[in-house]
Amino acid sequence: MYAVLSVTDKTGITELGTALSRLGLRLVATAGTAGLLREAGLDATVIGELSGVPELMGGRVRAFHPSVFGGLLYRRGHPADEADVRRHHVPRIDVLVCNFRDLPPGDVRAGVADSIDVGGPAMVRAAAKNHTDVLPVVDPADYGAVVDALTAAGGRAGATDPAFRRRLAVKAFARTAAYDASIHRALARLAEPEAERPRP
């Protein structure tokens, strides 16, 4: 079983990684997060090593691979999914820990498109869609509760309290909705004629 970690806000991430590792989950992370986990003495696999494809296009393509999204969307006990997992060696991902910052509210005349995180919100949506089997974790404030829930469930996300999983999914979709709204605001300002743009 795997936990995938990709965080901008690294508050508590080494402590969480330590707890997840003790529960028997193998840690997979994007490069920056993996580096921090390794500095703390944890065994963390860079996500490209899981997928077999390195980061491409200057880091714009990292997680988009069936090994990652298949693992997040894999429905345990579903015959077709189980067959695909065996046939294509899709890893079982039980936990996704992912957060990202809203686009800045100030002057957005340059670089907006390059600042948009595509992979992080996509992973969050996939994990939240499949919250029956995967814990989507987007808030460091939830790390303690996640560890407690997994400990009580023997490290298996699908055995945690369904109401707890739903709460995490609700928060995950609220987070991606807020992120999309920040992108909309930034691009809408960029689309305004220069004279009509409010100054920061």
Contacts in CASP RR format, 6 or more apart in sequence:
PFRMAT RR
TARGET T0000
AUTHOR 0000-0000-0000
METHOD contacts of the structure
MODEL  1
MYAVLSVTDKTGITELGTALSRLGLRLVATAGTAGLLREAGLDATVIGEL
SGVPELMGGRVRAFHPSVFGGLLYRRGHPADEADVRRHHVPRIDVLVCNF
RDLPPGDVRAGVADSIDVGGPAMVRAAAKNHTDVLPVVDPADYGAVVDAL
TAAGGRAGATDPAFRRRLAVKAFARTAAYDASIHRALARLAEPEAERPRP
1 24 0 8 1.000
1 25 0 8 1.000
1 26 0 8 1.000
1 92 0 8 1.000
1 93 0 8 1.000
1 94 0 8 1.000
1 155 0 8 1.000
1 156 0 8 1.000
2 25 0 8 1.000
2 26 0 8 1.000
2 27 0 8 1.000
2 28 0 8 1.000
2 50 0 8 1.000
2 71 0 8 1.000
2 91 0 8 1.000
2 92 0 8 1.000
2 93 0 8 1.000
2 94 0 8 1.000
2 95 0 8 1.000
3 17 0 8 1.000
3 20 0 8 1.000
3 25 0 8 1.000
3 26 0 8 1.000
3 27 0 8 1.000
3 28 0 8 1.000
3 93 0 8 1.000
3 94 0 8 1.000
3 95 0 8 1.000
3 96 0 8 1.000
3 97 0 8 1.000
4 28 0 8 1.000
4 29 0 8 1.000
4 47 0 8 1.000
4 63 0 8 1.000
4 68 0 8 1.000
4 72 0 8 1.000
4 93 0 8 1.000
4 95 0 8 1.000
4 96 0 8 1.000
4 97 0 8 1.000
4 98 0 8 1.000
4 123 0 8 1.000
5 13 0 8 1.000
5 16 0 8 1.000
5 17 0 8 1.000
5 27 0 8 1.000
5 28 0 8 1.000
5 29 0 8 1.000
5 30 0 8 1.000
5 33 0 8 1.000
5 34 0 8 1.000
5 37 0 8 1.000
5 44 0 8 1.000
5 97 0 8 1.000
5 98 0 8 1.000
6 29 0 8 1.000
6 30 0 8 1.000
6 33 0 8 1.000
6 47 0 8 1.000
6 63 0 8 1.000
6 97 0 8 1.000
6 98 0 8 1.000
6 120 0 8 1.000
6 123 0 8 1.000
7 13 0 8 1.000
7 33 0 8 1.000
7 97 0 8 1.000
7 98 0 8 1.000
7 99 0 8 1.000
8 99 0 8 1.000
8 100 0 8 1.000
8 101 0 8 1.000
9 99 0 8 1.000
9 101 0 8 1.000
9 140 0 8 1.000
10 33 0 8 1.000
10 36 0 8 1.000
11 140 0 8 1.000
12 140 0 8 1.000
12 143 0 8 1.000
13 33 0 8 1.000
13 36 0 8 1.000
13 37 0 8 1.000
13 97 0 8 1.000
13 140 0 8 1.000
14 36 0 8 1.000
14 37 0 8 1.000
14 40 0 8 1.000
14 42 0 8 1.000
15 143 0 8 1.000
16 97 0 8 1.000
16 143 0 8 1.000
16 144 0 8 1.000
16 146 0 8 1.000
16 147 0 8 1.000
17 27 0 8 1.000
17 37 0 8 1.000
17 42 0 8 1.000
18 40 0 8 1.000
18 42 0 8 1.000
19 144 0 8 1.000
19 147 0 8 1.000
20 27 0 8 1.000
20 95 0 8 1.000
20 147 0 8 1.000
20 150 0 8 1.000
21 27 0 8 1.000
21 42 0 8 1.000
21 43 0 8 1.000
23 147 0 8 1.000
23 150 0 8 1.000
23 151 0 8 1.000
23 154 0 8 1.000
23 155 0 8 1.000
24 155 0 8 1.000
25 94 0 8 1.000
25 95 0 8 1.000
25 155 0 8 1.000
26 43 0 8 1.000
26 45 0 8 1.000
27 34 0 8 1.000
27 37 0 8 1.000
27 42 0 8 1.000
27 43 0 8 1.000
27 44 0 8 1.000
27 45 0 8 1.000
28 34 0 8 1.000
28 44 0 8 1.000
28 45 0 8 1.000
28 46 0 8 1.000
28 47 0 8 1.000
28 49 0 8 1.000
28 50 0 8 1.000
28 93 0 8 1.000
29 35 0 8 1.000
29 37 0 8 1.000
29 44 0 8 1.000
29 45 0 8 1.000
29 46 0 8 1.000
29 47 0 8 1.000
30 46 0 8 1.000
30 47 0 8 1.000
30 62 0 8 1.000
30 63 0 8 1.000
31 46 0 8 1.000
31 47 0 8 1.000
31 55 0 8 1.000
33 44 0 8 1.000
34 44 0 8 1.000
34 45 0 8 1.000
34 46 0 8 1.000
34 47 0 8 1.000
35 44 0 8 1.000
37 44 0 8 1.000
38 44 0 8 1.000
47 62 0 8 1.000
47 63 0 8 1.000
47 68 0 8 1.000
48 54 0 8 1.000
48 55 0 8 1.000
48 62 0 8 1.000
48 65 0 8 1.000
50 67 0 8 1.000
50 68 0 8 1.000
50 91 0 8 1.000
51 63 0 8 1.000
51 65 0 8 1.000
51 67 0 8 1.000
51 68 0 8 1.000
52 65 0 8 1.000
52 67 0 8 1.000
53 65 0 8 1.000
55 61 0 8 1.000
55 62 0 8 1.000
56 62 0 8 1.000
60 118 0 8 1.000
62 119 0 8 1.000
63 69 0 8 1.000
63 119 0 8 1.000
63 120 0 8 1.000
63 122 0 8 1.000
63 123 0 8 1.000
64 119 0 8 1.000
64 122 0 8 1.000
66 88 0 8 1.000
66 90 0 8 1.000
67 89 0 8 1.000
67 90 0 8 1.000
67 91 0 8 1.000
68 93 0 8 1.000
68 123 0 8 1.000
69 122 0 8 1.000
69 123 0 8 1.000
69 126 0 8 1.000
70 90 0 8 1.000
70 93 0 8 1.000
70 126 0 8 1.000
71 85 0 8 1.000
71 90 0 8 1.000
71 91 0 8 1.000
71 92 0 8 1.000
71 93 0 8 1.000
72 93 0 8 1.000
72 96 0 8 1.000
72 123 0 8 1.000
72 126 0 8 1.000
72 127 0 8 1.000
72 130 0 8 1.000
72 134 0 8 1.000
73 126 0 8 1.000
73 129 0 8 1.000
73 130 0 8 1.000
74 81 0 8 1.000
74 84 0 8 1.000
74 85 0 8 1.000
74 90 0 8 1.000
74 92 0 8 1.000
74 93 0 8 1.000
74 130 0 8 1.000
74 133 0 8 1.000
75 81 0 8 1.000
75 130 0 8 1.000
75 132 0 8 1.000
75 133 0 8 1.000
76 82 0 8 1.000
76 92 0 8 1.000
76 133 0 8 1.000
76 158 0 8 1.000
84 90 0 8 1.000
85 92 0 8 1.000
93 127 0 8 1.000
93 134 0 8 1.000
94 133 0 8 1.000
94 134 0 8 1.000
94 135 0 8 1.000
94 155 0 8 1.000
94 156 0 8 1.000
94 157 0 8 1.000
94 158 0 8 1.000
95 134 0 8 1.000
95 135 0 8 1.000
95 137 0 8 1.000
95 146 0 8 1.000
95 150 0 8 1.000
95 157 0 8 1.000
96 123 0 8 1.000
96 124 0 8 1.000
96 126 0 8 1.000
96 127 0 8 1.000
96 134 0 8 1.000
96 135 0 8 1.000
96 136 0 8 1.000
96 137 0 8 1.000
97 137 0 8 1.000
97 143 0 8 1.000
98 120 0 8 1.000
98 123 0 8 1.000
98 124 0 8 1.000
98 127 0 8 1.000
98 136 0 8 1.000
98 137 0 8 1.000
98 138 0 8 1.000
99 138 0 8 1.000
99 139 0 8 1.000
99 140 0 8 1.000
99 175 0 8 1.000
100 117 0 8 1.000
100 120 0 8 1.000
100 121 0 8 1.000
100 179 0 8 1.000
102 178 0 8 1.000
102 179 0 8 1.000
102 182 0 8 1.000
103 112 0 8 1.000
103 115 0 8 1.000
103 116 0 8 1.000
103 182 0 8 1.000
103 183 0 8 1.000
103 185 0 8 1.000
103 186 0 8 1.000
104 115 0 8 1.000
104 186 0 8 1.000
105 182 0 8 1.000
105 185 0 8 1.000
105 186 0 8 1.000
105 200 0 8 1.000
106 200 0 8 1.000
107 199 0 8 1.000
107 200 0 8 1.000
108 186 0 8 1.000
108 187 0 8 1.000
108 189 0 8 1.000
108 190 0 8 1.000
109 190 0 8 1.000
109 197 0 8 1.000
112 183 0 8 1.000
112 186 0 8 1.000
112 187 0 8 1.000
112 190 0 8 1.000
116 183 0 8 1.000
117 179 0 8 1.000
121 176 0 8 1.000
121 179 0 8 1.000
121 180 0 8 1.000
124 136 0 8 1.000
124 138 0 8 1.000
124 172 0 8 1.000
124 175 0 8 1.000
124 176 0 8 1.000
125 172 0 8 1.000
125 173 0 8 1.000
125 176 0 8 1.000
127 134 0 8 1.000
127 135 0 8 1.000
127 136 0 8 1.000
127 172 0 8 1.000
128 136 0 8 1.000
128 168 0 8 1.000
128 169 0 8 1.000
128 172 0 8 1.000
128 173 0 8 1.000
128 176 0 8 1.000
129 169 0 8 1.000
131 165 0 8 1.000
131 166 0 8 1.000
131 168 0 8 1.000
131 169 0 8 1.000
131 172 0 8 1.000
132 158 0 8 1.000
132 162 0 8 1.000
132 165 0 8 1.000
133 157 0 8 1.000
133 158 0 8 1.000
134 157 0 8 1.000
134 158 0 8 1.000
135 146 0 8 1.000
135 149 0 8 1.000
135 150 0 8 1.000
135 157 0 8 1.000
135 160 0 8 1.000
135 165 0 8 1.000
135 168 0 8 1.000
136 168 0 8 1.000
136 169 0 8 1.000
136 171 0 8 1.000
136 172 0 8 1.000
137 143 0 8 1.000
137 146 0 8 1.000
137 168 0 8 1.000
137 172 0 8 1.000
138 168 0 8 1.000
138 171 0 8 1.000
138 172 0 8 1.000
138 175 0 8 1.000
139 171 0 8 1.000
139 175 0 8 1.000
142 168 0 8 1.000
142 171 0 8 1.000
145 164 0 8 1.000
146 168 0 8 1.000
149 160 0 8 1.000
149 161 0 8 1.000
149 164 0 8 1.000
150 156 0 8 1.000
150 157 0 8 1.000
150 160 0 8 1.000
152 160 0 8 1.000
153 159 0 8 1.000
153 160 0 8 1.000
157 165 0 8 1.000
158 165 0 8 1.000
189 197 0 8 1.000
189 198 0 8 1.000
END
